[in-house]
Amino acid sequence: MITLPKFLFRGDNDKHNKRLLKSTFKSELFMTNLISGGIGREIFSNTIEQLLNKHIATGWEKTHFLSFSTDEQKAYYYGSDGKPFDDVFDESENWDFTVLTFDTSLLIQDSIKEIETGIYSAQFIPSCNEFLPTYKVILIDAVSHLKSIASKSRIDLTTAIANADNDKEWLILPASPFNYQRELTAKLDAHCITDKRVYRYE
């Protein structure tokens, strides 16, 4: 039986509005940077090591992944940019960042498959009708996978491994088809997001 971390946490302030976070916050969707003019087919034209290195080490402005962590404090750190902050108890108030909780127990357990070391495909029942009957997602234990391929990789993964290890990083790739299946969606259905807390900088 495959055991995933029960919770994955994401801190997000979307300060440049690349993911339309505030305008979609009350919907059942969260966006990747791909939504702001990325190339959907790019996920298929590069190797997984290139994609992970680009996202974690060198930077990928139009990334298809959303970064999460098994360490909740890391999520708060990235959401707040390390600044002091206060709770906001009403989502309608002005807020600066959110911490999201992704609950892996809401995945269809029989659908979870380890397709490579540290890379898992899974499905869940979506909240949004456009994705029915099931929504597909890829979850990546970045440290585990990068370490498994580092010795045979054609690129230096040292920085990516160090960064991912520091952040206890997992990546989530929305993997449901878009545009007649030639691309993957930039929309993460929020069915597995069980908690959305919002905060304001002091």
C-alpha positions as CSV (number, residue, x, y, z in Angstrom):
1,M,0.0,0.0,0.0
2,I,1.3,3.5,-0.9
3,T,1.5,5.9,2.0
4,L,1.6,9.6,1.2
5,P,1.9,12.4,3.7
6,K,-1.5,13.2,5.1
7,F,-1.2,16.9,4.6
8,L,0.8,19.1,2.2
9,F,0.9,22.9,2.9
10,R,1.3,25.8,0.5
11,G,1.9,29.5,1.4
12,D,1.0,31.9,-1.3
13,N,0.8,35.6,-1.7
14,D,0.7,35.9,-5.5
15,K,2.1,39.4,-5.2
16,H,2.4,39.8,-8.9
17,N,-1.1,38.3,-9.6
18,K,0.3,35.6,-11.8
19,R,-2.1,33.0,-10.4
20,L,-5.2,35.2,-10.1
21,L,-5.2,34.1,-6.4
22,K,-7.5,36.7,-4.9
23,S,-10.0,36.8,-7.7
24,T,-10.5,33.0,-7.7
25,F,-10.0,32.4,-4.0
26,K,-13.7,31.8,-3.2
27,S,-14.1,29.5,-6.2
28,E,-13.2,25.8,-6.3
29,L,-10.1,26.4,-8.3
30,F,-6.4,27.4,-7.8
31,M,-4.2,28.3,-10.7
32,T,-0.6,27.6,-11.7
33,N,1.6,30.2,-13.3
34,L,0.8,28.6,-16.6
35,I,-2.5,30.5,-16.6
36,S,-0.5,33.7,-17.3
37,G,0.6,32.9,-20.8
38,G,2.7,29.8,-20.4
39,I,3.2,27.1,-23.0
40,G,1.0,24.1,-22.2
41,R,3.0,21.7,-24.3
42,E,6.2,22.5,-22.5
43,I,5.5,19.9,-19.9
44,F,5.8,17.2,-22.6
45,S,8.8,18.6,-24.4
46,N,11.3,18.4,-21.5
47,T,12.5,15.6,-19.3
48,I,11.2,15.4,-15.7
49,E,14.7,16.3,-14.4
50,Q,14.8,19.4,-16.6
51,L,11.3,20.5,-15.4
52,L,12.1,19.9,-11.7
53,N,15.4,21.6,-11.9
54,K,13.9,24.6,-13.7
55,H,11.1,24.9,-11.1
56,I,13.2,24.4,-8.0
57,A,16.7,25.6,-8.9
58,T,16.8,28.0,-11.8
59,G,13.3,29.4,-11.8
60,W,10.4,28.9,-14.1
61,E,8.2,32.0,-14.5
62,K,5.4,30.0,-16.3
63,T,5.7,26.9,-14.2
64,H,3.1,24.1,-14.5
65,F,3.7,23.0,-10.9
66,L,2.5,24.3,-7.5
67,S,5.0,23.9,-4.7
68,F,3.8,22.5,-1.3
69,S,5.7,21.3,1.8
70,T,5.3,18.7,4.4
71,D,6.5,21.4,6.9
72,E,3.6,23.8,7.7
73,Q,6.1,26.4,9.0
74,K,7.7,26.6,5.6
75,A,4.4,27.4,4.1
76,Y,3.9,30.3,6.5
77,Y,7.5,31.5,5.7
78,Y,6.9,31.6,2.0
79,G,3.4,33.0,2.2
80,S,4.5,35.8,4.5
81,D,7.9,36.5,2.8
82,G,9.3,36.1,6.3
83,K,7.4,39.2,7.6
84,P,5.4,39.4,10.8
85,F,1.6,38.8,10.2
86,D,-1.8,38.7,11.9
87,D,-4.8,36.4,11.5
88,V,-7.7,37.6,9.4
89,F,-10.9,35.9,10.3
90,D,-13.1,37.0,7.5
91,E,-12.1,36.2,3.9
92,S,-13.9,39.3,2.7
93,E,-11.4,41.5,4.5
94,N,-8.2,42.6,2.9
95,W,-5.5,39.9,3.3
96,D,-2.0,39.5,2.1
97,F,-1.4,35.8,1.9
98,T,-3.0,32.4,2.4
99,V,-1.9,29.0,3.7
100,L,-3.6,26.1,1.9
101,T,-3.8,22.5,3.2
102,F,-4.0,19.7,0.6
103,D,-5.4,16.5,2.2
104,T,-4.2,13.4,0.4
105,S,-6.7,11.2,2.2
106,L,-9.3,12.7,-0.2
107,L,-7.6,11.1,-3.2
108,I,-9.2,7.9,-4.5
109,Q,-6.9,5.5,-2.7
110,D,-7.1,2.8,-5.4
111,S,-6.0,5.3,-8.0
112,I,-2.7,6.2,-6.4
113,K,0.2,4.7,-8.4
114,E,4.0,5.3,-7.9
115,I,5.1,5.7,-11.5
116,E,8.7,6.5,-10.7
117,T,10.6,6.9,-7.4
118,G,8.8,9.7,-5.6
119,I,6.3,10.4,-8.4
120,Y,2.7,9.5,-7.9
121,S,-0.3,9.7,-10.1
122,A,-3.7,9.9,-8.5
123,Q,-7.3,10.9,-9.1
124,F,-10.1,12.5,-7.0
125,I,-13.7,13.5,-7.4
126,P,-13.6,17.1,-8.5
127,S,-15.7,20.0,-7.1
128,C,-15.9,21.6,-10.6
129,N,-18.3,20.0,-13.1
130,E,-15.8,20.7,-16.0
131,F,-13.5,18.0,-14.7
132,L,-16.1,15.3,-14.0
133,P,-16.0,12.3,-13.6
134,T,-12.5,12.4,-12.0
135,Y,-9.7,14.9,-11.8
136,K,-6.1,13.7,-12.4
137,V,-3.1,15.0,-10.5
138,I,0.6,14.1,-10.2
139,L,2.3,14.5,-6.8
140,I,6.1,14.6,-6.6
141,D,8.3,14.1,-3.6
142,A,11.0,16.3,-5.0
143,V,13.9,15.2,-2.8
144,S,13.2,11.5,-3.2
145,H,12.9,11.7,-6.9
146,L,15.8,14.0,-7.6
147,K,18.1,11.9,-5.4
148,S,17.0,8.7,-7.3
149,I,18.1,10.2,-10.6
150,A,21.0,12.4,-9.6
151,S,23.8,9.9,-10.4
152,K,22.6,9.3,-13.9
153,S,21.4,12.8,-14.7
154,R,22.9,14.8,-17.5
155,I,22.4,18.0,-15.6
156,D,23.7,19.0,-12.1
157,L,20.8,18.6,-9.6
158,T,22.8,19.6,-6.5
159,T,21.1,23.0,-6.1
160,A,17.6,21.6,-6.8
161,I,18.1,18.8,-4.2
162,A,19.4,21.2,-1.6
163,N,16.5,23.6,-2.1
164,A,13.9,20.9,-2.1
165,D,15.4,19.3,1.0
166,N,15.4,22.6,2.8
167,D,11.8,23.3,2.0
168,K,10.6,19.6,2.4
169,E,9.1,20.3,-1.0
170,W,6.4,18.4,-2.9
171,L,5.1,19.5,-6.2
172,I,1.6,19.1,-7.5
173,L,1.0,19.0,-11.2
174,P,-2.6,19.5,-12.4
175,A,-2.8,16.6,-14.9
176,S,-6.3,16.7,-16.3
177,P,-6.5,17.3,-20.0
178,F,-7.2,20.7,-21.6
179,N,-7.7,21.8,-25.2
180,Y,-8.7,18.4,-26.6
181,Q,-6.0,16.6,-24.5
182,R,-3.1,18.3,-26.3
183,E,-2.2,20.1,-23.1
184,L,-2.8,19.9,-19.3
185,T,-4.9,22.3,-17.4
186,A,-3.5,25.2,-15.4
187,K,-6.4,24.8,-13.0
188,L,-6.1,22.8,-9.8
189,D,-9.5,21.7,-8.6
190,A,-9.9,22.5,-5.0
191,H,-11.6,19.4,-3.7
192,C,-8.6,18.3,-1.7
193,I,-7.9,21.8,-0.4
194,T,-9.5,21.4,3.0
195,D,-8.3,24.5,4.7
196,K,-7.7,28.1,3.4
197,R,-6.4,30.4,6.1
198,V,-5.7,34.1,5.3
199,Y,-3.4,36.6,7.0
200,R,-2.4,40.2,6.9
201,Y,1.1,41.6,7.3
202,E,1.6,43.6,10.4
